[in-house]
């Protein structure tokens, strides 16, 4: 998981971090790297399934962007039970609206009653 963290750190955009900090005031400012969402989404698509599985199994994460990446990876899980298990493990670490809003799993639309 150090490789993911190193990659995110290499993509830091200080101006973007400074723009984002006031939008999420309840989170420690030292937990923000300042990586734009398209970069995180691209990374999520490029990771192989083993790395994704290892990453979402390694909690907690240090950085906000790691939590966003975690949310985006969760959004790609097609199996309902697997998704629910991973979400339940992750929820204690969801500490702001941006991470919460990043979980958007279109594959589970048929389970809407269960999810509600």
Backbone as JSON, one array per atom type, in Angstrom:
{
  "sequence": "XXXXXXXXXXXXXXXXXXXXXXXXXXXXXXXXXXXXXXXXXXXXXXXXXXXXXXXXXXXXXXXXXXXXXXXXXXXXXXXXXXXXXXXXXXXXXXXXXXXXXXXXXXXXXXXXXXXX",
  "N": [[0.8, -1.18, 0.0], [2.14, 1.07, 0.3], [3.07, 1.9, -2.17], [0.81, 2.95, -3.41], [0.28, 5.11, -1.72], [2.65, 6.56, -2.12], [2.35, 7.18, -4.82], [0.04, 8.82, -4.75], [1.03, 10.93, -3.19], [2.91, 11.88, -4.97], [1.33, 13.11, -6.79], [0.43, 15.42, -5.75], [-1.27, 18.52, -5.42], [-0.89, 21.51, -4.34], [-2.36, 23.93, -4.43], [-4.91, 22.97, -4.99], [-5.34, 21.42, -2.69], [-5.37, 23.45, -0.75], [-7.64, 24.79, -1.6], [-9.57, 22.84, -1.09], [-9.53, 22.35, 1.69], [-11.13, 24.26, 3.31], [-13.65, 23.36, 2.6], [-14.09, 21.0, 3.84], [-14.11, 21.16, 6.8], [-14.08, 19.72, 9.21], [-12.14, 17.8, 9.26], [-8.81, 16.77, 9.93], [-6.35, 18.92, 8.78], [-3.85, 18.01, 8.09], [-4.26, 15.56, 7.03], [-4.82, 15.75, 4.41], [-3.71, 15.49, 1.1], [-4.03, 16.65, -1.4], [-4.99, 15.85, -4.01], [-6.45, 15.7, -7.12], [-9.75, 14.63, -8.03], [-10.15, 13.34, -10.66], [-7.6, 12.21, -11.04], [-7.45, 10.37, -8.97], [-9.59, 8.69, -9.64], [-8.65, 7.65, -12.06], [-6.43, 6.24, -11.17], [-7.74, 4.27, -9.65], [-8.95, 2.78, -11.68], [-6.73, 1.71, -12.94], [-5.5, -0.02, -11.16], [-4.86, -3.44, -10.36], [-7.03, -6.24, -9.55], [-6.16, -7.68, -7.29], [-4.48, -5.86, -5.94], [-6.36, -3.87, -5.41], [-8.09, -5.28, -3.69], [-6.35, -5.87, -1.56], [-5.78, -3.24, -0.75], [-8.3, -2.17, 0.08], [-8.7, -3.77, 2.19], [-6.94, -2.99, 4.05], [-7.15, -1.13, 6.61], [-6.94, 1.47, 9.09], [-6.79, 4.22, 6.73], [-4.32, 6.74, 6.14], [-4.56, 9.17, 4.77], [-6.92, 11.52, 3.41], [-7.35, 11.31, 0.64], [-6.73, 8.65, 0.19], [-8.91, 7.49, 1.41], [-10.92, 8.4, -0.3], [-10.13, 7.09, -2.66], [-10.54, 4.48, -1.75], [-13.35, 4.52, -1.49], [-14.08, 4.83, -4.18], [-13.12, 2.47, -5.26], [-14.77, 0.67, -3.87], [-17.13, 1.31, -5.14], [-16.99, -0.05, -7.49], [-17.47, -2.68, -7.06], [-19.26, -5.54, -7.83], [-20.65, -7.61, -6.63], [-23.17, -8.08, -4.29], [-23.08, -9.0, -1.51], [-20.33, -8.98, -1.0], [-19.78, -6.26, -1.4], [-21.36, -5.1, 0.69], [-20.07, -6.19, 2.96], [-17.49, -5.04, 2.75], [-18.18, -2.31, 2.84], [-19.33, -2.1, 5.4], [-17.06, -2.57, 6.94], [-15.61, -0.32, 6.31], [-17.13, 1.95, 7.0], [-16.77, 2.99, 9.72], [-14.6, 4.66, 9.34], [-15.3, 6.65, 7.64], [-15.41, 9.92, 7.54], [-16.32, 12.31, 6.55], [-18.26, 14.3, 4.21], [-17.28, 14.19, 1.57], [-15.93, 11.78, 1.2], [-17.97, 10.0, 1.76], [-19.79, 10.67, -0.31], [-18.41, 9.71, -2.45], [-18.87, 7.05, -2.72], [-20.59, 5.3, -4.88], [-22.32, 3.06, -6.2], [-23.28, 1.73, -9.06], [-23.85, -0.81, -9.87], [-25.39, -2.07, -8.02], [-28.03, -1.32, -8.13], [-30.33, -2.87, -8.38], [-30.69, -3.8, -5.85], [-31.86, -1.91, -4.32], [-34.09, -1.69, -2.39], [-33.09, -3.29, -0.24], [-30.76, -1.9, 0.39], [-31.75, 0.55, 1.21]],
  "CA": [[0.0, 0.0, 0.0], [3.05, 2.21, 0.25], [3.15, 2.35, -3.55], [-0.36, 3.81, -3.65], [0.51, 6.34, -0.97], [3.71, 7.29, -2.82], [1.78, 7.73, -6.05], [-0.83, 9.94, -4.39], [1.9, 12.03, -2.77], [3.58, 12.43, -6.16], [0.32, 13.83, -7.57], [-0.04, 16.52, -4.9], [-1.53, 19.84, -5.97], [-1.04, 22.33, -3.13], [-3.46, 24.88, -4.61], [-6.16, 22.21, -4.85], [-5.46, 21.09, -1.26], [-5.77, 24.67, -0.05], [-9.03, 25.04, -1.99], [-10.42, 21.81, -0.5], [-9.53, 22.37, 3.17], [-12.3, 24.91, 3.91], [-14.88, 22.65, 2.25], [-14.21, 19.86, 4.74], [-13.43, 21.72, 7.97], [-14.04, 18.84, 10.37], [-11.08, 16.8, 9.09], [-7.46, 17.28, 10.18], [-5.77, 19.42, 7.54], [-2.65, 17.24, 7.76], [-4.64, 14.31, 6.37], [-5.07, 16.07, 3.0], [-2.57, 15.6, 0.2], [-4.38, 17.6, -2.45], [-4.99, 15.15, -5.29], [-7.73, 15.91, -7.8], [-10.58, 13.44, -8.2], [-9.86, 12.57, -11.87], [-6.36, 11.45, -10.85], [-7.79, 9.24, -8.09], [-10.42, 7.77, -10.44], [-7.77, 6.99, -13.03], [-5.66, 5.26, -10.41], [-8.64, 3.16, -9.31], [-9.14, 1.96, -12.88], [-5.47, 1.08, -13.34], [-5.06, -1.03, -10.19], [-5.43, -4.77, -10.6], [-7.98, -6.67, -8.52], [-5.42, -8.09, -6.07], [-4.05, -4.64, -5.25], [-7.58, -3.26, -4.9], [-8.55, -6.07, -2.55], [-5.4, -5.63, -0.45], [-5.91, -1.86, -0.32], [-9.53, -1.94, 0.84], [-8.63, -4.6, 3.39], [-5.97, -2.39, 4.97], [-7.71, 0.06, 7.26], [-7.39, 2.71, 8.48], [-5.89, 4.94, 5.84], [-3.82, 7.98, 6.74], [-4.91, 10.37, 4.01], [-8.26, 11.71, 2.85], [-7.36, 10.81, -0.74], [-6.78, 7.19, 0.27], [-10.31, 7.16, 1.69], [-11.66, 8.62, -1.54], [-9.79, 5.95, -3.51], [-11.24, 3.34, -1.16], [-14.76, 4.67, -1.87], [-14.21, 4.6, -5.61], [-12.95, 1.03, -5.46], [-16.02, 0.05, -3.42], [-18.16, 1.58, -6.15], [-16.82, -0.95, -8.64], [-17.76, -4.06, -6.64], [-20.53, -5.95, -8.41], [-21.3, -8.59, -5.76], [-23.86, -7.39, -3.19], [-22.56, -9.39, -0.19], [-18.96, -8.49, -0.9], [-19.89, -4.81, -1.23], [-21.86, -4.81, 2.04], [-19.01, -6.52, 3.92], [-16.44, -4.01, 2.67], [-18.73, -1.03, 3.31], [-19.45, -2.17, 6.86], [-15.71, -2.43, 7.51], [-15.1, 1.02, 6.01], [-17.97, 3.02, 7.55], [-16.22, 3.68, 10.89], [-13.54, 5.57, 8.93], [-15.88, 7.68, 6.78], [-15.53, 11.04, 8.47], [-16.73, 13.55, 5.9], [-19.19, 14.17, 3.09], [-16.61, 13.91, 0.29], [-15.66, 10.34, 1.14], [-19.3, 9.37, 1.68], [-20.35, 10.91, -1.64], [-17.62, 9.0, -3.47], [-19.4, 5.69, -2.85], [-21.73, 5.37, -5.8], [-22.23, 1.77, -6.87], [-24.38, 1.55, -10.01], [-24.1, -2.24, -10.07], [-26.28, -2.59, -6.99], [-29.33, -0.66, -8.24], [-31.41, -3.84, -8.19], [-30.8, -4.07, -4.42], [-32.23, -0.64, -3.67], [-34.85, -1.88, -1.15], [-32.21, -3.8, 0.82], [-29.82, -0.86, 0.76], [-32.46, 1.6, 1.94]],
  "C": [[0.86, 1.26, 0.0], [3.17, 2.77, -1.16], [1.99, 3.28, -3.88], [-0.15, 5.14, -2.96], [1.57, 7.19, -1.66], [3.18, 7.92, -4.09], [0.9, 8.95, -5.74], [0.0, 11.15, -3.97], [2.59, 12.68, -3.96], [2.63, 13.27, -7.01], [-0.23, 15.05, -6.81], [-0.16, 17.83, -5.67], [-1.86, 20.73, -4.77], [-2.2, 23.31, -3.26], [-4.81, 24.18, -4.45], [-6.39, 21.83, -3.39], [-5.97, 22.31, -0.48], [-7.21, 25.07, -0.37], [-9.98, 24.09, -1.25], [-10.56, 21.93, 1.01], [-10.75, 23.07, 3.77], [-13.63, 24.2, 3.63], [-15.15, 21.47, 3.17], [-13.52, 20.22, 6.06], [-13.3, 20.78, 9.16], [-12.93, 17.79, 10.32], [-9.72, 17.47, 9.28], [-6.8, 17.69, 8.86], [-4.51, 18.66, 7.14], [-2.98, 15.91, 7.09], [-4.96, 14.53, 4.89], [-3.76, 16.17, 2.23], [-2.84, 16.7, -0.82], [-4.28, 16.96, -3.82], [-6.39, 15.29, -5.89], [-8.43, 14.59, -8.07], [-10.31, 12.68, -9.5], [-8.59, 11.72, -11.76], [-6.64, 10.21, -10.01], [-8.63, 8.21, -8.85], [-9.58, 6.99, -11.45], [-6.94, 5.92, -12.34], [-6.52, 4.05, -10.08], [-8.86, 2.22, -10.49], [-7.89, 1.17, -13.24], [-5.01, -0.02, -12.39], [-5.65, -2.39, -10.54], [-6.25, -5.2, -9.38], [-7.3, -7.07, -7.21], [-5.01, -6.87, -5.27], [-5.27, -3.93, -4.66], [-8.05, -3.97, -3.63], [-7.64, -5.85, -1.34], [-5.59, -4.23, 0.12], [-7.16, -1.66, 0.53], [-9.61, -2.83, 2.08], [-7.69, -4.01, 4.43], [-6.48, -1.05, 5.5], [-7.04, 0.26, 8.6], [-6.36, 3.28, 7.52], [-5.47, 6.24, 6.52], [-4.41, 9.22, 6.08], [-6.35, 10.34, 3.5], [-8.34, 11.09, 1.45], [-7.35, 9.29, -0.78], [-8.21, 6.75, 0.56], [-11.19, 7.37, 0.46], [-11.39, 7.48, -2.52], [-10.52, 4.7, -3.04], [-12.71, 3.36, -1.59], [-14.98, 4.36, -3.34], [-14.04, 3.11, -5.94], [-14.21, 0.29, -5.02], [-17.12, 0.19, -4.47], [-18.08, 0.65, -7.35], [-17.13, -2.41, -8.3], [-19.17, -4.45, -7.11], [-21.32, -6.91, -7.51], [-21.88, -7.9, -4.52], [-23.24, -7.72, -1.83], [-21.14, -8.89, 0.02], [-18.95, -6.98, -0.66], [-20.3, -4.46, 0.19], [-20.78, -5.08, 3.09], [-17.92, -5.45, 3.93], [-16.95, -2.65, 3.16], [-18.84, -1.02, 4.83], [-18.1, -2.02, 7.55], [-15.19, -1.0, 7.37], [-15.85, 2.14, 6.72], [-17.4, 3.7, 8.81], [-15.15, 4.73, 10.54], [-14.03, 6.68, 7.99], [-16.2, 8.87, 7.68], [-15.89, 12.37, 7.81], [-17.59, 13.26, 4.67], [-18.5, 13.76, 1.8], [-16.32, 12.42, 0.13], [-16.98, 9.6, 0.99], [-19.88, 9.49, 0.27], [-19.6, 10.19, -2.74], [-18.08, 7.56, -3.66], [-20.68, 5.76, -3.67], [-21.69, 4.12, -6.68], [-23.45, 1.52, -7.76], [-24.75, 0.09, -10.22], [-25.14, -2.79, -9.1], [-27.67, -1.96, -7.02], [-30.48, -1.63, -7.99], [-31.61, -4.21, -6.72], [-31.25, -2.84, -3.64], [-33.06, -0.85, -2.39], [-33.98, -2.37, 0.02], [-31.27, -2.71, 1.32], [-30.5, 0.27, 1.53], [-32.78, 1.13, 3.35]]
}
